[in-house]
Amino acid sequence: MSKGEHSTCNPTKGCTFNLDTSSPSNPPHLIDPNNNIILPVMVGSSRVITLNTDDKVAVGCLGPGNYIRATGMQLAPATCTATSKLLLVDGQELSYSQLGCLSQNKEILLENGTCANGPGTIIRIGWQAGPEFIPLYDTCHDKAAAANYFSTHIINGKSAAADDTSNDRPSFSQGGYFPGLDVNMAYSQAGQTETITGIVGSASLAAQYVVSGSQIFLSRGHMAPDGDFIDAGSQDATYYFLNTAPQWQNFNGANWNVLENAIRNLAISRDVKLTVYTGVFGICTLADVNGVQQPIYLAFDENNNGLIPVPKYYWKLIHDPVSNMATAVLGINNPHNPVGPADVICPDVCDQVPWVTWALTDTYKGYTFCCTAAELFKAIYYAPNLDLPLFV
């Protein structure tokens, strides 16, 4: 079946929009009556959105100054017709390809209470659709320490394989946070080498920790990853420093990447919606010129307090709300120090989790271990407090 075969439909079946053949430039969000963005699914090799005849949606071109080019409206109620078009409230009947936005849908950031028992602020990233806010993911940010604790998002197994793989990555944004800091500069290899030189007391030693021309440097490690989101606007909305922590690239591109793909594949193969919490914990240390382990940061304030800490651990808690099971997977973010028994901060149960199959004890790729949700909470006080059976 070719991609083009799904761009129209039988009149009794309503509307079928093939995103690979009929998407306009800057496609809109289609929003259902429950305030959810309607996501495509794979039909054959095509990314397809299907509506029934008379289904009601809102066509949204969201973000400041954005609107549907054909109508000038930012949010237009519409009804699916039997001719695979959307009948708008102003009487226009338009195909999906005629519903392009002036610009790509643009998210907003909303503060929504505290987290991590006080120092963190919950920041919601999502879409403002008229009076309604549509959440995409949440993050827990510590303004004083310029640090992030965790992010929370959902992987929709029905749609995870229908993501837009053609989207170019944007630059990371501070989003109005990290005042007084140039976070991009702090993350640059020149910036991190200079900062680590000051911490360990030696430029030559720092050059052994941040190795030019290799994978041994600190990258902008996503917490909620762009690959878990479907459309280009949602993927781009993950590129905030609020959703990152410094992560050694040899870990980021190896075991951590394998873990992210494994979770995505689980959601797809089991056709489930997974709630995924991704966080960090502790501070990575490196030996200084005297052999003393020093905590590593990417920046300092005027009082020499460390900012943007490099975490010792990355963790994910994968929760299937339907079966009410959860599994935590942790990785040690340090290719330079050996891993000892005390570094495994909860009883390792990876041997009970069949989808965890990679090189678990490879320090260069990211030493990995698993634990129950209850044991994760015992070890990391701001992790979700879920006492559930293992999600296997």
C-alpha positions as CSV (number, residue, x, y, z in Angstrom):
1,M,0.0,0.0,0.0
2,S,1.5,3.3,-1.0
3,K,1.6,6.4,1.1
4,G,-0.8,8.2,-1.2
5,E,-3.6,5.7,-0.8
6,H,-4.6,7.2,2.6
7,S,-5.0,10.8,1.6
8,T,-8.7,10.3,0.9
9,C,-11.3,8.0,2.4
10,N,-14.6,6.3,1.8
11,P,-17.4,8.9,2.5
12,T,-18.9,6.7,5.2
13,K,-15.6,6.8,7.1
14,G,-15.2,10.5,7.6
15,C,-11.8,12.1,7.4
16,T,-8.4,10.6,6.8
17,F,-5.4,12.9,6.7
18,N,-2.2,11.5,5.5
19,L,0.5,13.6,7.1
20,D,3.2,12.4,4.7
21,T,1.4,13.5,1.6
22,S,-1.1,16.2,2.6
23,S,0.4,18.2,5.4
24,P,0.5,21.9,4.9
25,S,3.5,24.0,5.8
26,N,3.3,24.6,9.6
27,P,0.4,22.1,10.2
28,P,-2.1,22.9,12.9
29,H,-3.0,21.0,16.0
30,L,-6.3,19.2,15.9
31,I,-7.8,19.2,19.4
32,D,-10.6,16.9,20.5
33,P,-13.5,17.9,22.8
34,N,-11.5,16.6,25.8
35,N,-8.8,19.1,25.2
36,N,-6.3,16.5,23.8
37,I,-4.2,16.9,20.7
38,I,-5.2,14.3,18.2
39,L,-2.1,12.3,17.3
40,P,-1.4,10.3,14.1
41,V,-1.0,6.6,14.0
42,M,0.8,4.4,11.4
43,V,-1.3,3.0,8.7
44,G,0.9,0.9,6.5
45,S,4.0,3.1,6.1
46,S,2.0,6.4,6.4
47,R,1.4,8.7,9.4
48,V,-2.4,9.2,9.4
49,I,-5.0,11.0,11.5
50,T,-8.6,9.6,11.2
51,L,-11.8,11.2,12.3
52,N,-15.4,9.9,12.0
53,T,-18.0,11.9,10.1
54,D,-19.5,14.6,12.3
55,D,-16.6,14.4,14.8
56,K,-16.0,17.8,16.2
57,V,-12.5,19.2,16.7
58,A,-10.8,22.6,17.1
59,V,-8.1,23.5,14.6
60,G,-5.4,25.3,16.5
61,C,-2.5,27.5,15.3
62,L,-1.2,28.2,18.8
63,G,1.3,30.7,20.1
64,P,1.5,34.5,20.1
65,G,0.6,36.0,16.7
66,N,-0.1,32.7,15.1
67,Y,-3.3,31.9,13.1
68,I,-4.7,29.7,10.3
69,R,-3.7,31.3,7.1
70,A,-7.0,30.5,5.3
71,T,-9.1,32.1,8.1
72,G,-7.1,34.4,10.2
73,M,-8.3,32.5,13.3
74,Q,-6.1,31.1,15.9
75,L,-8.6,28.5,17.2
76,A,-11.4,27.4,14.9
77,P,-14.1,24.9,15.8
78,A,-14.7,22.4,13.0
79,T,-16.7,19.3,12.0
80,C,-15.4,16.4,9.9
81,T,-17.5,16.0,6.8
82,A,-18.1,12.9,4.7
83,T,-15.9,14.4,2.0
84,S,-12.7,14.2,4.2
85,K,-12.7,17.9,4.8
86,L,-13.3,20.0,7.9
87,L,-16.3,22.4,8.0
88,L,-15.4,25.4,10.0
89,V,-17.8,27.6,11.9
90,D,-17.5,30.4,9.3
91,G,-18.8,28.0,6.7
92,Q,-15.5,27.2,4.9
93,E,-15.0,23.6,4.1
94,L,-11.2,23.0,3.9
95,S,-9.0,20.0,3.4
96,Y,-6.2,19.3,5.8
97,S,-3.6,20.7,3.3
98,Q,-5.4,24.0,3.4
99,L,-5.1,24.4,7.1
100,G,-1.5,25.7,7.4
101,C,-0.5,28.0,10.2
102,L,1.4,31.3,9.8
103,S,4.1,29.7,12.0
104,Q,4.8,26.5,13.8
105,N,2.7,25.9,17.0
106,K,4.5,27.5,19.9
107,E,4.4,26.3,23.5
108,I,4.2,28.4,26.6
109,L,5.7,27.9,30.1
110,L,3.6,28.1,33.3
111,E,4.7,27.8,36.9
112,N,2.5,25.5,38.9
113,G,3.6,25.0,42.5
114,T,6.6,23.5,44.2
115,C,8.4,20.2,44.0
116,A,11.4,18.3,45.5
117,N,10.0,19.1,49.0
118,G,10.3,22.8,48.5
119,P,13.3,24.1,46.5
120,G,11.9,23.2,43.1
121,T,9.3,24.9,41.0
122,I,7.0,22.9,38.8
123,I,7.1,24.4,35.3
124,R,4.5,23.1,32.8
125,I,5.4,23.2,29.1
126,G,2.4,23.0,26.8
127,W,-0.1,24.9,24.6
128,Q,-2.5,27.6,25.3
129,A,-5.7,26.9,23.3
130,G,-8.1,29.7,24.0
131,P,-8.8,29.5,27.8
132,E,-7.5,26.0,28.0
133,F,-4.0,24.8,28.7
134,I,-2.9,21.6,27.1
135,P,0.1,20.1,28.9
136,L,3.0,18.5,27.1
137,Y,5.4,17.7,29.9
138,D,6.3,19.1,33.4
139,T,9.7,19.8,34.8
140,C,11.0,20.5,38.4
141,H,13.5,23.3,38.4
142,D,15.5,24.8,41.3
143,K,16.0,28.5,40.5
144,A,18.6,29.1,43.2
145,A,20.9,26.2,42.2
146,A,20.1,26.5,38.4
147,A,19.4,22.8,38.6
148,N,16.7,20.5,37.4
149,Y,15.4,17.5,39.4
150,F,13.1,15.6,37.0
151,S,10.7,15.9,34.1
152,T,7.4,14.0,33.5
153,H,5.8,13.1,30.3
154,I,3.6,10.4,28.5
155,I,4.6,8.1,25.7
156,N,1.5,7.2,23.7
157,G,2.2,3.7,22.2
158,K,-0.5,4.1,19.5
159,S,1.4,7.1,18.1
160,A,5.0,6.8,19.1
161,A,6.0,5.2,15.8
162,A,4.3,8.0,13.8
163,D,6.7,10.7,15.0
164,D,8.0,13.3,12.6
165,T,11.5,12.1,11.8
166,S,12.3,14.9,9.4
167,N,12.3,17.7,12.0
168,D,15.6,19.6,12.4
169,R,16.8,20.1,16.0
170,P,16.5,23.7,17.3
171,S,18.9,25.4,19.7
172,F,18.3,25.1,23.4
173,S,16.5,28.0,25.1
174,Q,16.8,29.3,28.6
175,G,13.1,30.3,28.5
176,G,13.6,33.2,30.8
177,Y,15.3,31.2,33.5
178,F,18.9,30.9,34.6
179,P,19.3,34.6,35.1
180,G,22.8,36.0,34.8
181,L,24.1,32.8,33.2
182,D,25.0,32.0,29.6
183,V,24.0,28.4,29.7
184,N,25.0,27.7,26.2
185,M,28.5,28.9,26.9
186,A,28.6,26.9,30.2
187,Y,27.8,23.7,28.2
188,S,30.3,24.4,25.4
189,Q,33.4,22.2,25.5
190,A,35.6,25.3,26.0
191,G,33.4,26.5,28.8
192,Q,33.2,23.2,30.6
193,T,37.0,22.7,30.3
194,E,37.7,26.1,31.7
195,T,35.3,25.5,34.7
196,I,36.6,22.0,35.4
197,T,40.2,23.4,35.2
198,G,39.3,25.7,38.1
199,I,37.7,22.9,40.1
200,V,40.5,20.3,39.7
201,G,43.4,22.8,39.7
202,S,45.0,21.8,36.4
203,A,44.3,22.5,32.7
204,S,46.1,19.3,31.7
205,L,44.0,17.2,34.1
206,A,40.8,18.9,32.9
207,A,41.9,17.9,29.3
208,Q,41.9,14.3,30.5
209,Y,38.3,14.7,31.7
210,V,36.9,16.6,28.7
211,V,38.7,15.0,25.8
212,S,38.7,17.0,22.5
213,G,37.6,15.0,19.5
214,S,36.0,12.2,21.5
215,Q,32.7,11.4,23.1
216,I,34.0,12.3,26.5
217,F,32.4,15.7,27.1
218,L,29.3,16.9,28.9
219,S,26.3,17.2,26.6
220,R,22.9,18.8,27.1
221,G,21.2,15.7,28.3
222,H,17.5,15.7,27.7
223,M,15.3,14.4,30.4
224,A,11.9,14.2,28.5
225,P,13.5,13.3,25.1
226,D,12.4,14.8,21.9
227,G,12.1,11.3,20.3
228,D,9.1,10.5,22.6
229,F,7.0,13.3,21.0
230,I,5.2,13.2,17.7
231,D,4.9,16.5,15.8
232,A,7.7,19.0,15.2
233,G,6.3,21.6,17.5
234,S,6.1,19.1,20.4
235,Q,9.6,17.9,19.7
236,D,11.0,21.4,19.6
237,A,9.3,22.2,22.9
238,T,11.7,19.8,24.7
239,Y,14.7,22.0,23.8
240,Y,14.7,24.0,27.1
241,F,17.6,23.9,29.5
242,L,14.8,23.4,32.1
243,N,14.6,19.9,30.6
244,T,18.3,19.0,30.7
245,A,21.2,18.2,32.9
246,P,24.9,17.8,32.1
247,Q,25.4,14.2,30.8
248,W,28.6,12.6,29.6
249,Q,28.1,12.1,25.9
250,N,29.6,8.6,25.9
251,F,26.7,7.7,28.3
252,N,24.1,9.8,26.5
253,G,24.8,8.2,23.2
254,A,25.1,4.7,24.5
255,N,23.2,3.0,27.3
256,W,20.9,6.0,28.0
257,N,19.9,6.1,24.3
258,V,19.3,2.4,24.3
259,L,17.1,2.7,27.4
260,E,15.0,5.5,25.8
261,N,14.5,3.4,22.6
262,A,13.6,0.3,24.7
263,I,10.9,2.3,26.6
264,R,9.5,3.7,23.3
265,N,9.4,0.2,21.8
266,L,7.7,-1.2,24.9
267,A,4.9,1.4,24.5
268,I,4.5,0.6,20.8
269,S,4.6,-3.2,21.1
270,R,2.2,-3.3,24.0
271,D,0.0,-0.5,22.7
272,V,0.0,1.3,26.1
273,K,0.4,4.9,27.4
274,L,3.4,5.0,29.7
275,T,4.0,7.8,32.2
276,V,7.8,8.4,32.3
277,Y,9.6,10.3,35.0
278,T,13.1,11.2,34.1
279,G,15.4,12.7,36.7
280,V,18.9,13.1,38.1
281,F,20.4,12.7,41.6
282,G,23.6,13.5,43.4
283,I,26.7,15.2,42.0
284,C,29.4,13.7,39.8
285,T,32.9,14.1,41.3
286,L,36.3,14.0,39.7
287,A,39.7,13.8,41.3
288,D,41.7,17.1,41.6
289,V,45.5,17.5,41.4
290,N,45.8,16.1,44.9
291,G,43.6,13.1,44.2
292,V,40.7,14.6,46.2
293,Q,37.2,14.0,44.7
294,Q,35.6,17.4,43.9
295,P,31.9,18.0,42.9
296,I,31.6,19.2,39.4
297,Y,29.5,22.1,38.2
298,L,29.3,24.0,34.9
299,A,29.0,27.5,36.5
300,F,29.4,29.4,39.8
301,D,27.7,32.5,41.2
302,E,29.4,35.5,42.6
303,N,29.7,33.8,46.0
304,N,31.4,30.7,44.4
305,N,28.3,28.6,44.9
306,G,28.1,25.8,42.3
307,L,25.4,26.1,39.6
308,I,24.2,23.7,37.0
309,P,25.5,20.6,38.8
310,V,26.7,17.6,36.9
311,P,24.6,14.7,38.3
312,K,26.0,11.4,39.5
313,Y,22.9,9.5,38.5
314,Y,20.3,9.7,35.7
315,W,17.1,7.7,36.4
316,K,13.8,6.9,34.8
317,L,10.7,5.5,36.4
318,I,8.4,3.9,33.9
319,H,4.8,3.5,35.0
320,D,2.0,1.8,33.2
321,P,-1.1,3.2,34.8
322,V,-3.4,0.5,33.4
323,S,-1.6,-2.5,34.9
324,N,-0.4,-0.2,37.7
325,M,3.2,-1.5,37.5
326,A,6.4,0.4,37.5
327,T,10.2,-0.1,37.0
328,A,13.0,2.2,37.7
329,V,16.2,2.2,35.7
330,L,19.3,4.2,36.9
331,G,22.6,4.9,35.1
332,I,25.8,6.3,36.6
333,N,26.9,9.5,34.8
334,N,30.7,9.2,35.2
335,P,33.1,7.5,32.8
336,H,36.2,8.4,34.9
337,N,35.5,6.8,38.3
338,P,35.1,3.1,39.0
339,V,31.8,1.9,40.3
340,G,31.7,0.3,43.7
341,P,28.9,-1.5,45.6
342,A,28.0,1.7,47.5
343,D,27.2,3.4,44.2
344,V,24.3,1.0,43.5
345,I,21.8,2.9,45.7
346,C,18.9,0.5,45.6
347,P,18.7,-3.3,45.3
348,D,19.4,-4.2,41.7
349,V,16.5,-6.2,40.1
350,C,17.6,-5.9,36.4
351,D,17.6,-9.7,36.2
352,Q,13.9,-9.6,36.7
353,V,13.3,-7.1,33.8
354,P,13.6,-8.9,30.5
355,W,13.6,-5.7,28.4
356,V,16.8,-4.4,30.0
357,T,19.3,-6.3,27.9
358,W,22.3,-4.0,27.2
359,A,25.8,-3.9,28.6
360,L,24.8,-3.0,32.1
361,T,28.2,-2.9,33.8
362,D,30.1,-1.0,31.1
363,T,31.2,2.2,32.9
364,Y,32.1,4.0,29.7
365,K,28.6,3.4,28.2
366,G,26.9,4.1,31.5
367,Y,26.8,1.6,34.4
368,T,23.1,0.6,34.7
369,F,21.0,-1.0,37.4
370,C,17.2,-1.4,38.1
371,C,15.1,-1.2,41.2
372,T,11.5,-1.2,42.3
373,A,9.6,2.1,42.5
374,A,9.4,1.8,46.2
375,E,13.2,1.4,46.5
376,L,13.8,4.3,44.2
377,F,11.7,6.5,46.5
378,K,13.7,5.3,49.5
379,A,17.0,6.3,47.7
380,I,15.8,9.5,46.0
381,Y,13.3,11.5,48.2
382,Y,11.9,13.5,45.3
383,A,11.1,10.5,43.1
384,P,7.4,9.5,42.8
385,N,6.2,7.6,45.8
386,L,4.8,4.5,44.1
387,D,4.9,1.1,45.8
388,L,4.0,-1.1,42.8
389,P,5.0,-4.4,41.2
390,L,7.7,-4.4,38.6
391,F,6.7,-3.4,35.1
392,V,8.2,-6.3,33.1
